[in-house]
């Protein structure tokens, strides 16, 4: 069925875009930190990448202990800091880097599982999943998506168009545009009438 966009919350959508860009940058920074501060493991596939980014320190400790093959004595758990000291692993440097200040922001090296769909991993790097990001915008968009809504939208757009034609022909006082628009349920932008898409979107949401 045909549908037409009535309104989208541009501020929220821009914020989501910015957050996704920052998420991508942070995830790749986290990968760089992992590979630059140790030599016992590499992250080569998507499963490893997401396991790491969800809890970098735990992942680091797990692979470090596996690589060193240190066994616990009895039931006492291994102390990762002690193992790192024994083998000269820069675990402290990694921990410090996890909260490194970058461009006046503290690096949120850890991402939650609900953010996974916004990223994909390929050729050793994270990138934004544009399809998932676009889908996240939809809850902030309102459409005319039924015959009745499309009819209402067309009515208001034609109404504003006809009034603007009247305005250009001098049948409407330009000094009264703002007041006339309010009375008629429209908005004014400069010297023209426009549909009040905010109010129309609210009305359509209530009709859903």
N, CA, C and O of each residue as an XYZ file, in Angstrom:
832
protein
N       0.836     -1.195      0.000
C       0.000      0.000      0.000
C       0.872      1.247      0.000
O       1.918      1.288      0.647
N       0.431      2.258     -0.730
C       1.170      3.515     -0.775
C       1.216      4.159      0.607
O       0.260      4.072      1.377
N       2.326      4.798      0.905
C       2.416      5.578      2.123
C       3.306      6.796      1.867
O       4.205      6.763      1.026
N       3.037      7.855      2.603
C       3.809      9.080      2.466
C       4.274      9.536      3.841
O       3.527      9.489      4.818
N       5.517      9.976      3.891
C       6.066     10.475      5.150
C       5.412     11.802      5.503
O       5.388     12.734      4.699
N       4.882     11.872      6.720
C       4.245     13.101      7.195
C       5.251     13.917      8.011
O       5.404     15.122      7.812
N       5.920     13.243      8.916
C       6.881     13.945      9.773
C       7.882     12.953     10.334
O       7.558     11.788     10.561
N       9.105     13.426     10.556
C      10.103     12.658     11.280
C      10.781     13.572     12.276
O      10.948     14.767     12.032
N      11.175     12.992     13.411
C      11.857     13.768     14.444
C      13.323     13.874     14.045
O      14.130     13.007     14.379
N      13.658     14.933     13.334
C      14.994     15.080     12.769
C      16.070     15.138     13.853
O      17.175     14.631     13.659
N      15.752     15.750     14.987
C      16.743     15.859     16.064
C      17.109     14.496     16.630
O      18.284     14.198     16.843
N      16.088     13.666     16.873
C      16.343     12.325     17.406
C      17.099     11.478     16.386
O      18.037     10.765     16.741
N      16.695     11.557     15.131
C      17.344     10.774     14.086
C      18.798     11.184     13.922
O      19.668     10.332     13.746
N      19.066     12.476     13.977
C      20.446     12.934     13.894
C      21.258     12.451     15.091
O      22.434     12.109     14.962
N      20.619     12.427     16.249
C      21.294     11.935     17.447
C      21.624     10.445     17.309
O      22.704     10.008     17.704
N      20.701      9.675     16.753
C      20.941      8.251     16.541
C      22.083      8.033     15.554
O      22.903      7.133     15.736
N      22.136      8.853     14.514
C      23.223      8.756     13.543
C      24.566      9.057     14.205
O      25.549      8.343     14.008
N      24.586     10.128     14.992
C      25.827     10.520     15.674
C      26.278      9.442     16.647
O      27.467      9.141     16.745
N      25.318      8.861     17.367
C      25.660      7.806     18.327
C      26.226      6.579     17.620
O      27.155      5.942     18.117
N      25.660      6.252     16.457
C      26.146      5.096     15.701
C      27.570      5.335     15.203
O      28.401      4.428     15.230
N      27.847      6.547     14.754
C      29.194      6.892     14.295
C      30.186      6.785     15.450
O      31.295      6.276     15.285
N      29.772      7.273     16.626
C      30.636      7.192     17.799
C      30.836      5.746     18.235
O      31.932      5.356     18.637
N      29.774      4.956     18.153
C      29.849      3.537     18.510
C      30.839      2.818     17.604
O      31.652      2.024     18.077
N      30.773      3.089     16.320
C      31.703      2.487     15.364
C      33.137      2.867     15.686
O      34.030      2.019     15.694
N      33.353      4.160     15.954
C      34.704      4.629     16.273
C      35.226      3.992     17.559
O      36.387      3.589     17.630
N      34.369      3.904     18.569
C      34.779      3.322     19.846
C      35.106      1.833     19.704
O      36.075      1.341     20.282
N      34.283      1.127     18.927
C      34.507     -0.308     18.747
C      35.831     -0.559     18.035
O      36.573     -1.468     18.409
N      36.133      0.233     17.018
C      37.396      0.058     16.300
C      38.589      0.490     17.142
O      39.671     -0.091     17.051
N      38.382      1.512     17.957
C      39.440      1.908     18.882
C      39.733      0.786     19.874
O      40.887      0.528     20.218
N      38.682      0.132     20.321
C      38.855     -0.989     21.248
C      39.638     -2.122     20.589
O      40.489     -2.744     21.224
N      39.353     -2.388     19.326
C      40.106     -3.423     18.599
C      41.584     -3.052     18.506
O      42.463     -3.885     18.724
N      41.837     -1.793     18.181
C      43.227     -1.337     18.070
C      43.962     -1.493     19.404
O      45.123     -1.903     19.439
N      43.274     -1.163     20.498
C      43.884     -1.301     21.821
C      44.240     -2.759     22.108
O      45.324     -3.050     22.615
N      43.339     -3.659     21.785
C      43.565     -5.081     22.050
C      44.798     -5.580     21.297
O      45.648     -6.266     21.864
N      44.883     -5.229     20.022
C      45.972     -5.752     19.207
C      47.307     -5.059     19.476
O      48.367     -5.634     19.228
N      47.258     -3.834     19.979
C      48.510     -3.111     20.213
C      49.109     -3.394     21.583
O      50.295     -3.138     21.792
N      48.322     -3.916     22.525
C      48.804     -4.074     23.897
C      49.032     -5.520     24.313
O      49.286     -5.797     25.486
N      48.942     -6.442     23.363
C      49.256     -7.836     23.672
C      49.601     -8.548     22.364
O      49.311     -8.054     21.274
N      50.224     -9.718     22.498
C      50.626    -10.474     21.302
C      50.193    -11.929     21.362
O      50.616    -12.742     20.541
N      49.344    -12.258     22.339
C      48.979    -13.668     22.496
C      47.711    -14.058     21.742
O      47.386    -15.244     21.684
N      46.994    -13.115     21.171
C      45.753    -13.458     20.482
C      45.401    -12.390     19.458
O      45.819    -11.237     19.570
N      44.621    -12.796     18.453
C      44.109    -11.871     17.457
C      42.601    -12.063     17.327
O      42.093    -13.174     17.474
N      41.907    -10.996     17.055
C      40.469    -11.061     16.800
C      40.282    -11.077     15.297
O      40.613    -10.115     14.603
N      39.741    -12.198     14.796
C      39.710    -12.406     13.344
C      38.324    -12.607     12.767
O      38.152    -12.520     11.552
N      37.329    -12.873     13.601
C      35.998    -13.093     13.033
C      34.932    -12.384     13.867
O      35.210    -11.846     14.939
N      33.724    -12.399     13.352
C      32.629    -11.645     13.978
C      32.310    -12.146     15.382
O      32.073    -11.349     16.290
N      32.305    -13.461     15.559
C      31.990    -14.023     16.872
C      32.989    -13.541     17.912
O      32.600    -13.134     19.006
N      34.258    -13.584     17.584
C      35.293    -13.117     18.506
C      35.167    -11.618     18.767
O      35.314    -11.161     19.901
N      34.895    -10.867     17.713
C      34.838     -9.414     17.834
C      33.730     -8.970     18.777
O      33.935     -8.094     19.617
N      32.574     -9.568     18.637
C      31.461     -9.166     19.497
C      31.610     -9.700     20.912
O      31.182     -9.055     21.870
N      32.216    -10.877     21.049
C      32.490    -11.396     22.395
C      33.453    -10.459     23.113
O      33.306    -10.204     24.308
N      34.427     -9.955     22.389
C      35.405     -9.039     22.977
C      34.771     -7.708     23.352
O      34.933     -7.238     24.478
N      34.062     -7.106     22.430
C      33.569     -5.750     22.649
C      32.493     -5.699     23.733
O      32.244     -4.642     24.313
N      31.858     -6.833     24.005
C      30.830     -6.854     25.045
C      31.453     -6.800     26.439
O      30.853     -6.256     27.366
N      32.657     -7.363     26.591
C      33.348     -7.308     27.880
C      34.849     -7.446     27.644
O      35.417     -8.525     27.812
N      35.484     -6.343     27.252
C      36.896     -6.408     26.839
C      37.851     -6.982     27.884
O      38.701     -7.810     27.556
N      37.719     -6.554     29.134
C      38.672     -7.013     30.143
C      38.529     -8.507     30.402
O      39.531     -9.218     30.476
N      37.303     -8.991     30.540
C      37.100    -10.423     30.751
C      37.656    -11.237     29.576
O      38.266    -12.289     29.764
N      37.432    -10.726     28.369
C      37.911    -11.416     27.170
C      39.445    -11.439     27.163
O      40.059    -12.466     26.873
N      40.038    -10.316     27.480
C      41.498    -10.202     27.555
C      42.058    -11.213     28.556
O      42.996    -11.949     28.252
N      41.468    -11.238     29.755
C      41.952    -12.142     30.803
C      41.793    -13.597     30.392
O      42.688    -14.411     30.621
N      40.672    -13.924     29.793
C      40.397    -15.307     29.401
C      41.438    -15.801     28.390
O      41.997    -16.887     28.541
N      41.686    -14.995     27.366
C      42.643    -15.424     26.342
C      44.079    -15.404     26.861
O      44.900    -16.226     26.455
N      44.378    -14.474     27.748
C      45.715    -14.430     28.332
C      45.987    -15.708     29.129
O      47.051    -16.312     28.994
N      45.029    -16.113     29.953
C      45.201    -17.319     30.764
C      45.282    -18.562     29.884
O      46.068    -19.469     30.160
N      44.470    -18.606     28.822
C      44.530    -19.744     27.896
C      45.893    -19.807     27.212
O      46.458    -20.886     27.036
N      46.417    -18.638     26.827
C      47.697    -18.604     26.115
C      48.873    -18.989     27.009
O      49.810    -19.642     26.549
N      48.835    -18.592     28.275
C      49.937    -18.890     29.194
C      49.867    -20.309     29.746
O      50.851    -20.846     30.256
N      48.667    -20.910     29.629
C      48.459    -22.291     30.084
C      48.721    -22.466     31.593
O      49.080    -23.550     32.054
N      48.533    -21.384     32.336
C      48.696    -21.477     33.788
C      47.488    -22.210     34.369
O      46.345    -21.930     34.009
N      47.762    -23.160     35.282
C      46.689    -23.928     35.909
C      46.508    -23.468     37.355
O      47.490    -23.176     38.038
N      45.268    -23.402     37.823
C      45.040    -23.019     39.220
C      45.487    -24.117     40.173
O      45.503    -25.297     39.823
N      45.847    -23.711     41.372
C      46.200    -24.683     42.405
C      44.941    -25.013     43.196
O      44.376    -24.158     43.877
N      44.519    -26.250     43.096
C      43.319    -26.667     43.802
C      42.101    -25.913     43.284
O      41.878    -25.793     42.080
N      41.324    -25.411     44.235
C      40.093    -24.706     43.855
C      40.273    -23.190     43.847
O      39.325    -22.452     43.579
N      41.471    -22.732     44.137
C      41.711    -21.285     44.172
C      41.676    -20.728     42.747
O      42.340    -21.262     41.858
N      40.917    -19.672     42.527
C      40.849    -19.093     41.179
C      42.156    -18.384     40.826
O      42.869    -17.894     41.702
N      42.450    -18.340     39.545
C      43.645    -17.636     39.097
C      43.443    -16.124     39.196
O      42.355    -15.605     38.947
N      44.500    -15.449     39.560
C      44.463    -13.990     39.608
C      45.064    -13.460     38.299
O      46.270    -13.583     38.088
N      44.236    -12.872     37.415
C      44.750    -12.404     36.118
C      45.901    -11.411     36.252
O      46.824    -11.429     35.438
N      45.861    -10.546     37.264
C      46.928     -9.567     37.449
C      48.257    -10.262     37.735
O      49.305     -9.848     37.237
N      48.202    -11.322     38.543
C      49.416    -12.081     38.868
C      49.957    -12.797     37.642
O      51.165    -12.817     37.407
N      49.056    -13.386     36.863
C      49.476    -14.080     35.635
C      50.122    -13.091     34.672
O      51.141    -13.393     34.052
N      49.525    -11.911     34.552
C      50.072    -10.886     33.658
C      51.481    -10.482     34.092
O      52.373    -10.322     33.259
N      51.673    -10.319     35.397
C      52.998     -9.945     35.907
C      54.024    -11.041     35.630
O      55.169    -10.750     35.285
N      53.611    -12.305     35.782
C      54.509    -13.434     35.563
C      55.029    -13.481     34.132
O      56.185    -13.832     33.895
N      54.178    -13.128     33.188
C      54.537    -13.260     31.771
C      54.791    -11.912     31.093
O      54.951    -11.852     29.873
N      54.827    -10.857     31.859
C      55.138     -9.554     31.286
C      54.071     -9.008     30.364
O      54.374     -8.277     29.422
N      52.824     -9.359     30.629
C      51.703     -8.860     29.817
C      51.261     -7.497     30.353
O      51.101     -7.323     31.561
N      51.071     -6.560     29.476
C      50.705     -5.198     29.887
C      49.201     -5.103     30.153
O      48.477     -4.369     29.481
N      48.761     -5.854     31.137
C      47.339     -5.855     31.477
C      46.910     -4.502     32.061
O      45.824     -4.008     31.758
N      47.756     -3.917     32.886
C      47.439     -2.617     33.487
C      47.291     -1.551     32.414
O      46.396     -0.709     32.478
N      48.178     -1.596     31.430
C      48.077     -0.639     30.326
C      46.788     -0.795     29.562
O      46.181      0.190     29.141
N      46.363     -2.046     29.379
C      45.094     -2.295     28.689
C      43.924     -1.761     29.505
O      43.026     -1.119     28.960
N      43.931     -2.021     30.793
C      42.852     -1.542     31.662
C      42.781     -0.013     31.644
O      41.695      0.563     31.575
N      43.940      0.636     31.707
C      43.971      2.097     31.673
C      43.451      2.626     30.339
O      42.741      3.631     30.287
N      43.814      1.937     29.273
C      43.393      2.381     27.948
C      41.895      2.238     27.747
O      41.298      2.936     26.927
N      41.294      1.329     28.502
C      39.849      1.116     28.367
C      39.044      2.337     28.812
O      37.875      2.470     28.452
N      39.651      3.212     29.578
C      38.951      4.428     29.991
C      39.739      5.650     29.513
O      39.703      6.713     30.133
N      40.455      5.470     28.391
C      41.227      6.562     27.828
C      40.302      7.705     27.413
O      39.204      7.481     26.903
N      40.761      8.917     27.640
C      39.992     10.083     27.235
C      40.350     10.434     25.791
O      41.507     10.713     25.475
N      39.358     10.415     24.939
C      39.561     10.681     23.518
C      38.636     11.812     23.088
O      37.417     11.709     23.218
N      39.214     12.881     22.580
C      38.432     14.024     22.093
C      37.413     14.465     23.146
O      36.225     14.625     22.864
N      37.915     14.654     24.361
C      37.100     15.155     25.482
C      35.995     14.204     25.913
O      35.081     14.607     26.632
N      36.062     12.949     25.485
C      35.062     11.970     25.908
C      35.788     10.723     26.380
O      36.809     10.339     25.809
N      35.263     10.091     27.419
C      35.848      8.845     27.887
C      35.363      7.710     26.998
O      34.170      7.569     26.727
N      36.314      6.911     26.555
C      35.994      5.845     25.613
C      35.098      4.778     26.246
O      35.534      4.065     27.150
N      33.862      4.662     25.786
C      32.988      3.583     26.293
C      33.305      2.295     25.540
O      32.603      1.903     24.607
N      34.378      1.657     25.974
C      34.909      0.538     25.205
C      33.952     -0.655     25.176
O      34.057     -1.528     24.314
N      33.050     -0.681     26.098
C      32.132     -1.816     26.198
C      30.775     -1.450     25.619
O      30.227     -0.396     25.941
N      30.231     -2.306     24.771
C      28.897     -2.049     24.235
C      27.953     -3.148     24.704
O      28.365     -4.288     24.921
N      26.696     -2.794     24.856
C      25.706     -3.745     25.348
C      25.126     -4.521     24.173
O      25.202     -4.084     23.025
N      24.551     -5.668     24.475
C      24.068     -6.558     23.413
C      23.002     -5.908     22.542
O      22.877     -6.242     21.364
N      22.234     -4.985     23.109
C      21.183     -4.331     22.326
C      21.748     -3.441     21.224
O      21.024     -3.046     20.310
N      23.042     -3.123     21.307
C      23.676     -2.282     20.288
C      24.352     -3.101     19.190
O      24.814     -2.544     18.194
N      24.410     -4.402     19.368
C      25.127     -5.241     18.410
C      24.602     -5.090     16.991
O      25.382     -5.074     16.039
N      23.282     -4.977     16.844
C      22.726     -4.944     15.497
C      23.111     -3.680     14.733
O      22.960     -3.627     13.513
N      23.602     -2.670     15.431
C      24.000     -1.433     14.760
C      25.392     -1.544     14.141
O      25.815     -0.669     13.385
N      26.102     -2.632     14.467
C      27.448     -2.822     13.936
C      27.549     -4.140     13.192
O      26.798     -5.079     13.452
N      28.478     -4.192     12.274
C      28.846     -5.448     11.631
C      30.372     -5.512     11.597
O      31.051     -4.487     11.667
N      30.890     -6.712     11.490
C      32.342     -6.902     11.531
C      32.778     -7.599     10.260
O      32.284     -8.674      9.920
N      33.719     -6.966      9.556
C      34.178     -7.543      8.301
C      35.586     -7.032      8.015
O      35.887     -5.861      8.249
N      36.439     -7.902      7.515
C      37.817     -7.530      7.167
C      38.555     -6.872      8.336
O      39.338     -5.942      8.149
N      38.288     -7.374      9.539
C      39.029     -6.915     10.711
C      38.580     -5.596     11.296
O      39.258     -5.044     12.162
N      37.443     -5.075     10.837
C      36.969     -3.785     11.330
C      35.462     -3.810     11.563
O      34.721     -4.543     10.909
N      35.036     -2.985     12.518
C      33.610     -2.760     12.715
C      33.155     -1.653     11.766
O      33.907     -0.726     11.465
N      31.922     -1.765     11.304
C      31.307     -0.693     10.521
C      29.828     -0.634     10.870
O      29.271     -1.581     11.424
N      29.207      0.474     10.545
C      27.793      0.657     10.865
C      26.937     -0.227      9.965
O      27.150     -0.293      8.755
N      25.975     -0.899     10.569
C      24.983     -1.661      9.817
C      23.901     -0.671      9.385
O      22.970     -0.385     10.138
N      24.034     -0.159      8.172
C      23.159      0.917      7.710
C      21.691      0.497      7.680
O      20.802      1.306      7.945
N      21.441     -0.777      7.354
C      20.052     -1.262      7.307
C      19.427     -1.226      8.693
O      18.298     -0.762      8.853
N      20.147     -1.708      9.688
C      19.625     -1.708     11.060
C      19.470     -0.286     11.579
O      18.505      0.018     12.281
N      20.411      0.581     11.239
C      20.318      1.975     11.684
C      19.088      2.642     11.088
O      18.349      3.340     11.783
N      18.876      2.423      9.807
C      17.704      3.011      9.142
C      16.412      2.498      9.767
O      15.457      3.257      9.935
N      16.380      1.224     10.108
C      15.196      0.647     10.741
C      14.932      1.283     12.107
O      13.779      1.415     12.518
N      15.985      1.673     12.800
C      15.810      2.289     14.121
C      15.172      3.666     14.024
O      14.626      4.165     15.008
N      15.234      4.285     12.850
C      14.630      5.598     12.672
C      13.109      5.524     12.578
O      12.419      6.506     12.851
N      12.588      4.365     12.192
C      11.179      4.277     11.838
C      10.227      4.632     12.985
O       9.144      5.164     12.745
N      10.620      4.346     14.220
C       9.737      4.671     15.344
C       9.611      6.177     15.549
O       8.746      6.640     16.293
N      10.477      6.936     14.886
C      10.422      8.399     15.008
C       9.881      9.051     13.734
O      10.054     10.248     13.505
N       9.225      8.236     12.917
C       8.601      8.719     11.696
C       7.114      8.405     11.705
O       6.691      7.360     12.199
N       6.338      9.308     11.161
C       4.900      9.106     11.053
C       4.508      9.175      9.584
O       4.916     10.083      8.860
N       3.712      8.201      9.158
C       3.321      8.120      7.755
C       1.800      8.237      7.594
O       1.026      7.913      8.495
N       1.418      8.702      6.436
C       0.039      8.529      5.989
C       0.038      7.197      5.257
O       0.521      7.101      4.129
N      -0.507      6.168      5.901
C      -0.361      4.818      5.373
C      -1.684      4.071      5.231
O      -1.705      2.847      5.096
N      -2.783      4.817      5.262
C      -4.096      4.238      4.986
C      -4.799      5.170      4.002
O      -4.428      6.339      3.898
N      -5.802      4.678      3.281
C      -6.522      5.547      2.343
C      -7.057      6.811      3.007
O      -7.009      7.891      2.417
N      -7.572      6.681      4.245
C      -8.124      7.854      4.932
C      -7.030      8.862      5.263
O      -7.210     10.061      5.050
N      -5.909      8.393      5.779
C      -4.805      9.298      6.115
C      -4.247      9.970      4.869
O      -3.932     11.160      4.889
N      -4.126      9.212      3.788
C      -3.631      9.792      2.540
C      -4.587     10.864      2.026
O      -4.165     11.888      1.488
N      -5.870     10.610      2.199
C      -6.872     11.596      1.772
C      -6.774     12.870      2.612
O      -6.845     13.979      2.083
N      -6.610     12.699      3.927
C      -6.494     13.865      4.819
C      -5.226     14.661      4.493
O      -5.252     15.891      4.441
N      -4.130     13.954      4.278
C      -2.870     14.625      3.947
C      -3.002     15.411      2.649
O      -2.575     16.563      2.563
N      -3.593     14.784      1.647
C      -3.769     15.456      0.362
C      -4.645     16.704      0.508
O      -4.383     17.732     -0.115
N      -5.678     16.601      1.331
C      -6.572     17.753      1.549
C      -5.794     18.936      2.110
O      -5.896     20.046      1.588
N      -5.016     18.710      3.171
C      -4.290     19.799      3.806
C      -3.205     20.369      2.895
O      -2.988     21.581      2.874
N      -2.528     19.513      2.149
C      -1.489     20.008      1.246
C      -2.096     20.826      0.101
O      -1.539     21.844     -0.309
N      -3.226     20.375     -0.401
C      -3.912     21.150     -1.442
C      -4.449     22.466     -0.884
O      -4.416     23.497     -1.557
N      -4.941     22.420      0.348
C      -5.456     23.626      1.010
C      -4.349     24.680      1.107
O      -4.555     25.840      0.752
N      -3.168     24.263      1.593
C      -2.045     25.195      1.718
C      -1.596     25.694      0.345
O      -1.271     26.871      0.189
N      -1.578     24.814     -0.639
C      -1.188     25.205     -1.992
C      -2.141     26.250     -2.568
O      -1.698     27.237     -3.155
N      -3.443     26.040     -2.404
C      -4.435     26.979     -2.935
C      -4.330     28.340     -2.248
O      -4.449     29.382     -2.892
N      -4.104     28.316     -0.930
C      -3.966     29.581     -0.211
C      -2.727     30.355     -0.685
O      -2.755     31.582     -0.787
N      -1.654     29.630     -0.970
C      -0.445     30.290     -1.454
C      -0.666     30.901     -2.839
O      -0.105     31.947     -3.166
N      -1.480     30.241     -3.635
C      -1.826     30.814     -4.944
C      -2.648     32.083     -4.767
O      -2.436     33.072     -5.468
N      -3.587     32.048     -3.824
C      -4.362     33.249     -3.504
C      -3.437     34.369     -3.028
O      -3.606     35.537     -3.377
N      -2.458     33.973     -2.222
C      -1.514     34.947     -1.669
C      -0.726     35.630     -2.779
O      -0.547     36.848     -2.769
N      -0.254     34.829     -3.742
C       0.525     35.374     -4.837
C      -0.296     36.297     -5.734
O       0.239     37.217     -6.353
N      -1.575     36.043     -5.794
C      -2.455     36.875     -6.627
C      -2.984     38.087     -5.869
O      -3.749     38.886     -6.409
N      -2.565     38.215     -4.605
C      -2.942     39.388     -3.828
C      -4.277     39.301     -3.132
O      -4.793     40.312     -2.656
N      -4.857     38.094     -3.062
C      -6.162     37.940     -2.430
C      -6.060     37.746     -0.916
O      -7.069     37.745     -0.212
N      -4.827     37.582     -0.424
C      -4.599     37.440      1.015
C      -3.571     38.488      1.431
O      -2.541     38.651      0.777
N      -3.853     39.184      2.504
C      -2.955     40.213      3.020
C      -1.716     39.536      3.613
O      -1.832     38.737      4.542
N      -0.535     39.852      3.082
C       0.689     39.221      3.565
C       0.957     39.522      5.037
O       1.621     38.740      5.718
N       0.450     40.639      5.527
C       0.643     40.995      6.930
C      -0.209     40.130      7.859
O      -0.010     40.120      9.074
N      -1.151     39.413      7.272
C      -2.061     38.595      8.074
C      -1.793     37.097      7.937
O      -2.586     36.271      8.390
N      -0.664     36.756      7.305
C      -0.400     35.330      7.051
C      -0.350     34.530      8.344
O      -0.998     33.488      8.449
N       0.410     34.999      9.332
C       0.572     34.255     10.580
C      -0.761     34.031     11.264
O      -1.086     32.913     11.666
N      -1.539     35.113     11.395
C      -2.829     35.018     12.073
C      -3.798     34.135     11.284
O      -4.521     33.324     11.865
N      -3.809     34.295      9.967
C      -4.711     33.495      9.130
C      -4.357     32.018      9.207
O      -5.238     31.161      9.285
N      -3.058     31.727      9.183
C      -2.617     30.324      9.256
C      -3.077     29.678     10.553
O      -3.557     28.544     10.534
N      -2.941     30.376     11.688
C      -3.379     29.834     12.971
C      -4.867     29.541     12.971
O      -5.297     28.484     13.434
N      -5.655     30.477     12.451
C      -7.112     30.317     12.423
C      -7.514     29.114     11.572
O      -8.468     28.405     11.894
N      -6.775     28.891     10.479
C      -7.144     27.831      9.531
C      -6.489     26.486      9.852
O      -6.711     25.509      9.137
N      -5.686     26.422     10.918
C      -5.053     25.153     11.284
C      -3.798     24.858     10.502
O      -3.364     23.708     10.432
N      -3.198     25.895      9.903
C      -1.966     25.742      9.157
C      -0.814     26.397      9.927
O      -0.986     26.824     11.069
N       0.341     26.471      9.303
C       1.481     27.217      9.828
C       1.931     28.209      8.768
O       1.547     28.121      7.602
N       2.741     29.140      9.196
C       3.304     30.077      8.233
C       4.820     29.978      8.275
O       5.420     29.834      9.340
N       5.430     30.058      7.091
C       6.888     30.101      6.973
C       7.215     31.255      6.046
O       7.038     31.170      4.830
N       7.695     32.331      6.640
C       7.941     33.517      5.837
C       6.636     34.029      5.278
O       5.701     34.303      6.030
N       6.562     34.161      3.970
C       5.355     34.658      3.321
C       4.645     33.534      2.574
O       4.281     33.677      1.407
N       4.456     32.424      3.264
C       3.713     31.317      2.657
C       3.045     30.467      3.725
O       3.476     30.421      4.877
N       1.990     29.805      3.312
C       1.261     28.883      4.185
C       1.842     27.485      4.019
O       2.169     27.077      2.905
N       1.972     26.751      5.120
C       2.442     25.371      5.067
C       1.573     24.518      5.987
O       0.952     25.016      6.926
N       1.547     23.239      5.694
C       0.792     22.289      6.512
C       1.451     22.167      7.886
O       2.677     22.156      7.993
N       0.641     22.078      8.924
C       1.159     21.838     10.260
C       1.364     20.327     10.414
O       0.516     19.615     10.951
N       2.515     19.868      9.927
C       2.761     18.423      9.898
C       2.915     17.836     11.297
O       2.629     16.656     11.504
N       3.357     18.633     12.248
C       3.472     18.141     13.620
C       2.099     17.747     14.161
O       1.920     16.641     14.672
N       1.135     18.655     14.046
C      -0.216     18.362     14.531
C      -0.847     17.229     13.744
O      -1.555     16.391     14.304
N      -0.587     17.205     12.438
C      -1.171     16.158     11.603
C      -0.594     14.789     11.983
O      -1.313     13.791     12.013
N       0.696     14.755     12.268
C       1.320     13.496     12.678
C       0.745     13.009     14.007
O       0.512     11.814     14.187
N       0.518     13.941     14.935
C      -0.093     13.571     16.217
C      -1.484     12.981     15.995
O      -1.855     11.991     16.625
N      -2.226     13.580     15.121
C      -3.579     13.088     14.820
C      -3.518     11.693     14.211
O      -4.310     10.821     14.566
N      -2.580     11.487     13.299
C      -2.462     10.175     12.654
C      -2.037      9.100     13.647
O      -2.499      7.963     13.560
N      -1.168      9.443     14.585
C      -0.762      8.463     15.602
C      -1.944      8.011     16.449
O      -2.040      6.844     16.828
N      -2.824      8.929     16.734
C      -4.004      8.578     17.515
C      -4.982      7.746     16.709
O      -5.801      7.024     17.277
N      -4.903      7.840     15.396
C      -5.789      7.055     14.513
C      -5.301      5.632     14.328
O      -6.052      4.775     13.864
N      -4.024      5.364     14.692
C      -3.446      4.027     14.440
C      -4.094      2.977     15.335
O      -3.738      1.800     15.264
